[in-house]
Amino acid sequence: MAVALATPPLPPSPSMRCFRTCNCSLPQSDSPSSVTPMPSRRPAVILPGLGNNTNDYQKLSLILKDYGVPNVIAKVSRIDWLRNAAGLVDSNYWKGTLKPRPVLNWYLKRVDEAVYEAKKLVPDSSISLIGHSAGGWMARVYLQEFGASDVSLLLTLGTPHLAPPKGISGVIDQTRGLLNYVEKNCAKAVYTPELRYVCIAGRYIQGVRFLGLSDKIDSVDLIELDQQGGEMVAVNTSIPASTTFRARFIGQGYKQVCGLADVWGDGVVPEMSAHLDGALNITLDGVYHSPVGSDDEKRPWYGSSAIVEQWIHHLLD
């Protein structure tokens, strides 16, 4: 669950980058006002992230409908997340080898119910799954357990896909083994005509180590797409974060996810953790992690209108 903190002014308007593995072009999408609603559009199911509830995604749902994408939000309340406490009585929780079932049975059932409702909106159509935060990796568990035959797109928004590294002092796997299970047992990401994985990361703030000087993170591994020339050019886009308590606090959160504090991320999930080998991996500048604490002007999140405009074409293809 995201922590809302006072923020410095955002960098210039959000921009989009691809990693080398993309090998793709990024078409300009239509704005909501220019899209005629089409009931035959592939329906989408929105999967809430940890600690979020259905209402947090109502605005995103309306934005998608403006683009002509019918959608259903999985029914989740904040109190529902207390069900995960059932894992405490499982010895695997304490060993760090927890499995999704039975602790996440309730969530998988809500997703399946939402998929059923979405399929009724446009019969005989495949569907898109949009997983925010933990909802993205739980979507992978859903595909593994319930099958992927009806799903043609899994689009994840700020999802911590990778298990935290072991053996690093001060790092505790907050999923208690669940992400290790996903990595070992769920299908690998693909980008094919039948099923496409699109993983979107946010680059909102760079973390800083809690003690000691910050190590400057060089981002020359990011590739900016020259759409006119069709060339992929390496660019250094790092802007060192101010050494503030806020940056240190964020850095400690990043460290719990990826083992490193001095990295860029969306304020909760590090950029490097939100991408998957085999997927179309995209990074968006200036994008905050959660709808809770977001602001469309000063702190846009993945579901803000200006940000959705940058990834909506994946649902319209």
Residue pairs with C-beta under 8 A, 6 or more apart in sequence:
1 49
1 50
1 51
1 52
1 290
1 292
2 267
2 268
2 288
2 289
2 290
2 292
2 293
3 249
3 267
3 268
3 293
4 292
4 293
5 246
5 249
5 293
6 246
7 205
7 246
7 298
7 299
8 242
9 298
10 286
10 298
10 299
11 239
11 285
11 286
12 286
13 286
13 306
14 284
14 285
14 286
14 287
14 300
14 306
14 307
14 310
15 284
15 285
15 286
16 26
16 225
16 282
16 283
16 284
16 285
16 310
17 222
17 223
17 224
17 225
17 237
17 282
17 283
17 284
17 285
18 24
18 26
18 223
18 225
18 280
18 281
18 282
18 283
19 221
19 222
19 223
19 275
19 281
19 283
20 221
20 223
20 232
21 277
21 278
21 279
21 280
21 281
22 223
22 225
22 280
22 281
22 282
24 280
25 225
25 227
25 230
26 225
26 227
26 282
27 313
29 309
29 310
29 311
29 312
29 313
29 316
30 67
30 316
31 309
32 63
32 66
32 67
32 305
32 309
33 66
35 66
35 67
35 68
35 316
36 68
37 65
37 66
37 68
38 68
39 68
39 70
39 122
40 122
40 125
41 67
41 68
41 69
41 70
41 122
41 315
41 316
42 69
42 122
42 125
42 126
42 127
42 128
42 152
42 153
42 315
43 69
43 70
43 71
43 72
43 118
43 119
43 121
43 122
43 125
43 127
43 128
44 64
44 69
44 70
44 71
44 72
44 118
44 127
44 128
44 129
44 130
44 315
45 71
45 72
45 73
45 74
45 111
45 114
45 115
45 118
45 127
45 128
45 129
45 130
46 57
46 60
46 61
46 71
46 72
46 73
46 74
46 114
46 130
46 132
46 135
47 74
47 111
47 114
47 129
47 130
47 131
47 132
47 135
47 136
47 138
47 139
48 54
48 56
48 57
48 73
48 74
48 76
48 132
48 135
49 131
49 132
49 133
49 134
49 135
49 136
49 158
49 290
50 81
50 133
50 134
50 135
51 78
51 81
52 76
52 78
52 132
52 133
52 290
52 291
52 292
53 76
53 77
53 78
53 80
54 73
54 74
54 75
54 76
54 77
56 290
56 291
56 292
57 73
57 132
57 291
57 303
58 73
59 291
59 303
60 291
60 303
60 308
61 71
61 73
63 303
63 305
63 308
64 71
64 308
64 312
64 315
65 71
67 308
67 312
67 315
67 316
68 316
69 128
69 312
69 315
69 316
70 118
70 121
70 122
71 118
71 130
72 114
72 115
72 117
72 118
72 121
73 114
74 107
74 110
74 111
74 113
74 114
74 135
75 110
75 113
75 114
76 107
76 110
80 106
80 107
83 103
83 106
84 103
84 104
86 102
86 103
87 93
87 98
87 103
87 176
90 98
90 103
92 98
92 99
92 176
92 177
93 176
93 177
94 176
95 177
96 173
96 176
96 177
96 180
97 176
97 177
97 180
97 181
98 175
98 176
98 177
98 178
98 181
99 177
99 178
99 181
100 108
100 138
100 141
100 145
100 178
100 181
100 182
101 108
101 145
104 138
104 141
104 178
107 138
108 138
108 141
108 142
108 145
108 146
111 138
111 139
111 142
112 142
112 146
115 127
115 146
115 150
118 127
119 125
119 127
119 150
126 150
126 151
126 152
126 153
127 150
127 151
127 152
128 151
128 152
128 153
128 154
128 155
128 314
128 315
129 139
129 142
129 143
129 151
129 153
129 154
129 155
130 155
130 156
130 157
130 315
131 137
131 138
131 139
131 154
131 155
131 156
131 157
131 159
132 156
132 157
132 158
132 159
132 302
132 303
133 157
133 158
133 159
133 160
133 268
133 269
133 289
133 290
134 159
134 160
135 156
135 159
136 154
136 156
136 157
136 158
136 159
136 161
136 199
137 156
137 159
137 160
137 161
137 178
137 179
137 182
139 154
139 156
140 154
140 182
140 186
140 187
141 182
141 186
143 151
143 154
143 186
143 187
144 185
144 186
144 187
148 187
148 195
151 195
152 194
152 195
152 196
153 195
153 196
153 198
153 314
153 315
154 195
154 196
154 197
154 198
155 198
155 199
155 200
155 311
155 314
155 315
156 197
156 198
156 199
156 200
156 274
157 200
157 302
157 303
158 200
158 201
158 202
158 266
158 268
158 269
158 274
158 287
158 289
158 290
158 302
159 199
159 269
159 274
160 179
160 257
160 269
160 270
160 273
160 274
161 179
161 182
161 199
161 273
161 274
161 275
161 276
162 179
162 183
162 258
162 272
162 273
162 276
163 173
163 175
163 179
163 180
163 182
163 183
164 171
164 172
164 173
164 174
164 179
164 256
164 257
164 258
164 259
165 171
165 258
165 259
166 173
168 255
168 259
170 255
171 255
171 256
171 259
172 256
173 179
173 180
174 256
174 257
188 277
188 278
189 197
189 199
189 276
189 277
189 278
189 279
190 196
190 197
190 278
190 279
191 197
191 198
191 278
191 279
191 280
196 280
196 314
197 276
197 278
197 279
197 280
198 279
198 280
198 282
198 311
198 314
199 274
199 275
199 276
199 279
199 280
199 281
199 282
200 274
200 282
200 283
200 284
200 302
200 311
201 265
201 266
201 269
201 271
201 272
201 273
201 274
201 275
201 281
201 282
201 283
201 284
202 265
202 266
202 267
202 269
202 271
202 274
202 283
202 284
202 286
202 287
202 288
202 289
202 301
202 302
203 264
203 265
203 266
203 271
203 283
203 284
203 285
203 286
203 287
204 264
204 265
204 266
204 267
204 286
204 287
204 288
204 289
204 299
205 241
205 246
205 247
205 250
205 264
205 265
205 266
205 267
206 217
206 238
206 239
206 240
206 241
206 247
206 262
206 263
206 264
206 265
207 241
207 247
207 248
207 250
207 251
207 252
207 253
207 254
207 255
207 261
207 262
207 263
207 264
207 265
207 270
208 214
208 241
208 243
208 244
208 247
208 248
208 250
208 251
208 261
208 262
209 215
209 248
209 251
209 261
209 262
210 248
210 251
210 252
210 261
213 243
214 240
214 241
214 243
214 247
214 262
215 262
216 238
216 240
216 262
217 238
217 262
217 263
217 264
218 236
218 238
219 235
219 236
219 237
219 238
219 264
220 234
220 235
220 236
221 234
222 234
222 235
222 237
222 283
223 232
223 233
223 234
223 235
224 232
224 233
224 235
224 237
225 232
226 232
226 233
237 285
238 264
241 247
248 261
250 265
250 267
251 261
251 262
251 263
252 261
253 267
253 268
254 260
254 261
254 263
254 265
254 269
254 270
255 261
257 265
257 269
257 270
257 273
258 270
258 272
258 273
260 270
263 270
263 271
263 272
264 270
264 271
265 271
265 273
265 274
265 289
266 274
266 287
266 288
266 289
266 302
267 288
267 289
267 290
268 289
268 290
269 289
271 283
275 281
275 283
282 311
284 302
284 307
284 310
284 311
286 300
287 300
287 301
287 302
287 307
288 294
288 299
288 300
288 301
289 301
289 302
290 301
291 301
291 303
293 299
294 300
294 301
294 304
296 304
296 305
296 306
300 306
300 307
301 307
302 308
302 311
